Amino acid sequence: MCVFPKFSINGMYLDYVCEFKYLGHVINNKLLDDDDVKREIRCLFVRTNILLRRFGKCSVSVKLTVFTACVSMISVCGANTRLLLSSVL
């Protein structure tokens, strides 16, 4: 539990929390993103298992096409994240 002095706005006290979800990402008071990374890894495993079930019996060429599409999407998201972080820092 986080311990902070009471803070009020217009006579109403605000509750303090140790973590909350903002725009789909977990933000905590320790300035670490470990919980968010673990959540993303769990989601990645779920999506991978779904792909395995749907395309497990397909030919190798279909599997390569699906894999290429998924990897290109992930690498584009990663590139955007690096670009955003470099512009902020």
C-alpha positions, 0 to 999 in steps of 0.5 A: 500500500502506498502511504502519502499525505492526504490531498484534496481538491475542492474539499474532496480527498483523492485516493492514491493507488500504486498502479493503474491502467492508462491507455492500455498500459500499466503505470506504477509508482516505481517507474518500472514497466515489468508488469506491463511487459509481462502482460504483453508477453502473455498476450503474445503467447495467446495470439501465437497459440491462436495462430498455431491452432488456425494455421497448424495444418496449412502448407509451409508457404501459407505459414511463412506468409502469416509469419511474415505478416505478423513479424512485420507488424511487430517490427513496425510497432517496435520501430514506432516505439523507438522513434517515439522514445528517441523524440521524447528523450 
